[in-house]
Amino acid sequence: VQLQACGGGLVQAGGSLRLSCTASGRIFSNYVWGWFRQAPGKEREFVAAITRSGDSTYYRDSVKGRFTISRDNAKNTVYLQMNSLKPEDTAVYYCAYRRSYYLSTTRSDYDGWGRGTLVTVSS
């Protein structure tokens, strides 16, 4: 499975971006999808995750109410809509999949990763 994330860019504080991640190859029906991010000099951290059916999602506290994760299984694509962006959201964003039905916020629980897309939020 190969993942390609895109949609990053430069945006002013308060603006919006939508990231997308498309998977090629065989996708099993019980995959969880997630987004992580890594700011300069910091560890990669969990942002959001969604179950295969989309009926359950989970977010880190700092993005709740601002970010929305969604998926289109017909297109093998997961999205991250980011609104009310803040300078502290600046990071490289990575999509990832987990061969499980259950959500996880733990980086090591994910089995495959995309290359990442840079999001820069200016103040």
C-alpha positions, 0 to 999 in steps of 0.5 A: 500500500502506498500513500500520497498526502497532499493539500498543504501550503502557506495560510494565514492564521484563521484560515483553512486548508484541506489535506487529502491522502489517497492510498493505492494498492490493496486496502483491507476493509477494517483499516483505521486511518489517521493523521499525525504531525511533526513540528520542527524540533518536536516529536510526531504527534497524533492529530485525528483518526477515523474507523473504516466505516467512518462512524467513529473519530477521535481528535487530540484536544488542541484541534477539537472543534477546528479539524474534521477527519473524513474518508471516501472509501470508494476513492481510498481517500482520507481527508483532514479539513482544518479550520481556524488554523493557528501558528502552532498548527505549523508542521509536516502532516502525515497520513497513516493506516492501521490494520485494525478496526480500533482507533489508536493515538499511538504512532507505533500502532500504525502500519504504513505512512505517507510522505507528509505534506507541509502546513505553514500558518503565519501569524 
